[in-house]
Amino acid sequence: MKTIFAFSLLLVKVAFAQPTNIQLEYEVSRNESPFGTVKESYVQEGVQYRIASTTKGKGLYALLGSREMTSKGTVTAEGLVPEKFQFKHGSSASKTLSASFNWASHQLSMLVKGKTRVAKLLPRTVDLVSYPYQFMFMPLDGNQVKIALTTGRKLKQYTYKLVARDVMLNVAGTQYKTLHLVNAAVGGEKKKELWLAEETHYIPVKYLVVDKDGEKIEQVLTKISME
């Protein structure tokens, strides 16, 4: 009984130690040209969370339609435990993806173009929109971190390596001390880099994705609000 009580106290402490309402806005560029904007929200009520992210293109890119991602699940002592993830791109049903997490049976069910793909659910698996928020609960202590991530289409484990600590970035007029993480491209995968604000709950202030052809997508924080 004492063990259960102690764990309950730990769960409550973790669930409420971090911000429960985070609103973020980013500017996105493609090969250094304006591409779009991202608005993202993280809302936690009790031990339940919901994340919503909407990307809208600028100029000609607006014709591509908006990209919407949502994730909902539970906050535990080990961080976020997703239950449902969904990805929508415009009004096209063929571009809609979803993933359901069945932790009891250790199965991940991904719905792609009306067909279900099933994969073994790895411990601490997260989705495309929730994974950056895991760093609020599991800040990097060593030189690398492994992340099991689903895009709604596939499930894969990635390794992010720590490039440097205390990297100073001036973003939207605010100076941030950041951790710089890199997931090197392997087997045709895109190279991904993250800069996490060390003194602001490890919120990502900058993303950089480089594909095999050298095309760069950069996402930089322009506005932040948290409670």
C-alpha distance (Angstrom), angle and dihedral (degrees) to the residues before:
residue distance angle dihedral
M1 . . .
K2 3.82 . .
T3 3.80 89.8 .
I4 3.81 92.2 52.5
F5 3.80 91.1 47.4
A6 3.81 92.1 49.2
F7 3.79 91.3 49.1
S8 3.80 90.4 49.5
L9 3.80 90.4 53.5
L10 3.81 90.2 49.2
L11 3.80 90.8 49.6
V12 3.80 92.1 51.5
K13 3.81 91.3 46.4
V14 3.80 93.0 51.6
A15 3.80 94.7 42.3
F16 3.77 93.1 55.5
A17 3.81 102.7 31.0
Q18 3.79 91.9 83.5
P19 3.82 130.3 58.9
T20 3.79 113.3 -77.3
N21 3.80 97.0 -158.8
I22 3.81 120.8 42.3
Q23 3.80 124.4 170.6
L24 3.80 117.8 -172.3
E25 3.79 135.5 179.1
Y26 3.80 126.7 -168.2
E27 3.79 138.0 -174.5
V28 3.79 115.4 -136.7
S29 3.80 126.0 -153.8
R30 3.78 131.2 -173.4
N31 3.79 114.7 -149.9
E32 3.82 87.0 -17.2
S33 3.83 93.9 -54.1
P34 3.85 122.0 113.1
F35 3.78 109.6 -91.9
G36 3.80 109.8 163.1
T37 3.78 150.5 -57.1
V38 3.78 133.8 -92.8
K39 3.80 125.9 -151.1
E40 3.76 116.0 -169.8
S41 3.79 135.7 178.0
Y42 3.79 133.5 -169.6
V43 3.80 114.5 -166.7
Q44 3.79 124.9 178.7
E45 3.80 124.4 -169.9
G46 3.78 113.0 -177.4
V47 3.79 103.6 -43.3
Q48 3.81 94.9 -28.3
Y49 3.80 120.9 97.4
R50 3.79 136.1 -170.0
I51 3.80 126.5 -168.9
A52 3.80 123.9 -168.2
S53 3.81 125.5 -175.6
T54 3.81 126.4 -177.2
T55 3.80 124.0 -173.3
K56 3.79 119.8 -166.9
G57 3.77 125.5 -174.5
K58 3.79 126.4 -128.7
G59 3.81 126.1 -133.1
L60 3.79 112.2 -20.6
Y61 3.81 89.7 -2.5
A62 3.81 88.8 66.5
L63 3.80 86.9 73.1
L64 3.79 89.0 68.1
G65 3.81 90.0 69.5
S66 3.77 129.2 -127.4
R67 3.79 125.2 -57.2
E68 3.79 116.0 -138.9
M69 3.79 128.2 -170.9
T70 3.79 128.5 179.3
S71 3.77 133.8 -178.1
K72 3.78 129.6 -177.6
G73 3.76 133.0 178.6
T74 3.79 145.4 103.6
V75 3.81 135.1 -45.9
T76 3.81 111.5 -136.0
A77 3.79 137.5 169.8
E78 3.83 87.6 -85.4
G79 3.80 95.6 48.8
L80 3.79 132.8 -104.4
V81 3.80 120.3 3.7
P82 3.82 108.6 -168.8
E83 3.77 121.5 -147.1
K84 3.82 101.3 177.3
F85 3.80 134.5 15.2
Q86 3.80 127.2 -175.8
F87 3.79 133.5 -175.4
K88 3.81 123.0 -167.5
H89 3.79 128.0 179.7
G90 3.79 113.8 -168.9
S91 3.80 116.2 -50.5
S92 3.79 95.3 -48.8
A93 3.80 112.2 122.4
S94 3.81 89.5 -160.8
K95 3.80 89.3 63.2
T96 3.81 94.1 51.2
L97 3.79 116.1 105.6
S98 3.78 131.2 179.7
A99 3.77 138.0 -179.5
S100 3.81 129.1 -161.2
F101 3.80 119.3 -160.1
N102 3.80 115.6 -146.0
W103 3.78 102.1 -174.5
A104 3.82 94.1 174.6
S105 3.80 92.3 61.3
H106 3.84 95.0 28.8
Q107 3.79 91.6 -123.7
L108 3.78 131.6 137.0
S109 3.81 114.6 -157.9
M110 3.81 114.7 -160.9
L111 3.79 120.9 -169.8
V112 3.82 111.2 -150.5
K113 3.83 120.3 172.8
G114 3.78 91.0 -22.8
K115 3.80 94.1 -50.4
T116 3.80 125.0 107.5
R117 3.77 122.0 -131.0
V118 3.80 118.0 -167.5
A119 3.80 124.9 -156.3
K120 3.78 134.9 173.7
L121 3.78 108.2 -94.3
L122 3.79 109.1 -123.4
P123 3.83 120.4 -148.2
R124 3.83 113.3 -83.9
T125 3.80 93.4 7.4
V126 3.80 112.6 173.7
D127 3.79 134.7 -179.2
L128 3.77 136.2 -115.1
V129 3.81 95.2 -88.1
S130 3.81 101.7 35.0
Y131 3.80 100.6 48.2
P132 3.85 96.8 82.1
Y133 3.81 89.8 56.4
Q134 3.81 91.8 55.7
F135 3.79 88.3 77.3
M136 3.82 89.1 69.0
F137 3.80 87.5 67.1
M138 3.82 101.8 31.0
P139 3.81 108.7 35.0
L140 3.79 113.4 -170.9
D141 3.80 112.9 -92.1
G142 3.80 100.3 167.3
N143 3.79 134.3 37.9
Q144 3.79 97.8 -82.2
V145 3.80 144.0 19.3
K146 3.80 130.3 -153.7
I147 3.79 119.2 -140.7
A148 3.81 125.7 -169.3
L149 3.80 103.6 -151.7
T150 3.78 136.5 178.9
T151 3.79 123.8 -156.9
G152 3.79 90.8 -169.1
R153 3.79 87.6 -102.4
K154 3.79 100.8 61.0
L155 3.81 142.6 0.6
K156 3.77 120.6 -129.8
Q157 3.79 138.9 159.6
Y158 3.79 117.0 -123.7
T159 3.78 130.5 -166.9
Y160 3.79 118.2 -144.7
K161 3.78 116.0 -164.1
L162 3.77 124.9 -153.2
V163 3.79 109.4 -117.3
A164 3.79 98.3 176.4
R165 3.79 144.6 -19.0
D166 3.81 128.2 -138.2
V167 3.80 93.9 26.3
M168 3.79 106.5 168.1
L169 3.81 115.7 -136.8
N170 3.79 126.5 -179.4
V171 3.79 104.7 -147.1
A172 3.81 122.3 174.9
G173 3.80 90.3 -20.9
T174 3.81 94.4 -50.4
Q175 3.79 124.7 109.0
Y176 3.81 114.4 -135.0
K177 3.78 129.5 -172.2
T178 3.79 104.7 -142.5
L179 3.77 147.0 -174.6
H180 3.80 112.5 -128.9
L181 3.82 113.9 -145.6
V182 3.80 127.3 -178.7
N183 3.77 132.2 -166.2
A184 3.81 103.3 -161.7
A185 3.81 117.4 -140.2
V186 3.80 111.8 -98.9
G187 3.79 125.4 -177.9
G188 3.77 95.2 -8.5
E189 3.80 95.1 -43.8
K190 3.77 118.4 140.7
K191 3.77 119.5 -99.1
K192 3.80 109.2 -118.0
E193 3.78 129.1 -167.4
L194 3.80 130.6 -171.7
W195 3.79 132.9 -167.8
L196 3.83 111.3 -160.6
A197 3.82 122.8 -164.8
E198 3.80 104.6 -119.9
E199 3.81 95.2 -161.5
T200 3.81 96.7 38.8
H201 3.82 102.0 62.4
Y202 3.82 91.9 -80.8
I203 3.79 92.6 -73.3
P204 3.84 111.0 171.7
V205 3.79 109.5 -108.6
K206 3.80 95.4 175.4
Y207 3.80 138.5 21.9
L208 3.79 128.2 -172.6
V209 3.81 125.0 -172.0
V210 3.81 121.7 -175.0
D211 3.79 119.7 -175.0
K212 3.80 127.9 -152.4
D213 3.82 90.6 -90.6
G214 3.79 92.4 54.4
E215 3.81 97.0 -107.0
K216 3.80 110.8 151.6
I217 3.80 128.2 -146.9
E218 3.81 113.1 -173.5
Q219 3.80 125.5 -172.6
V220 3.82 118.7 -168.6
L221 3.80 129.2 -175.2
T222 3.81 114.9 -113.1
K223 3.80 102.8 166.5
I224 3.79 136.7 20.3
S225 3.79 134.7 -178.4
M226 3.78 126.2 172.5
E227 3.79 140.0 169.3
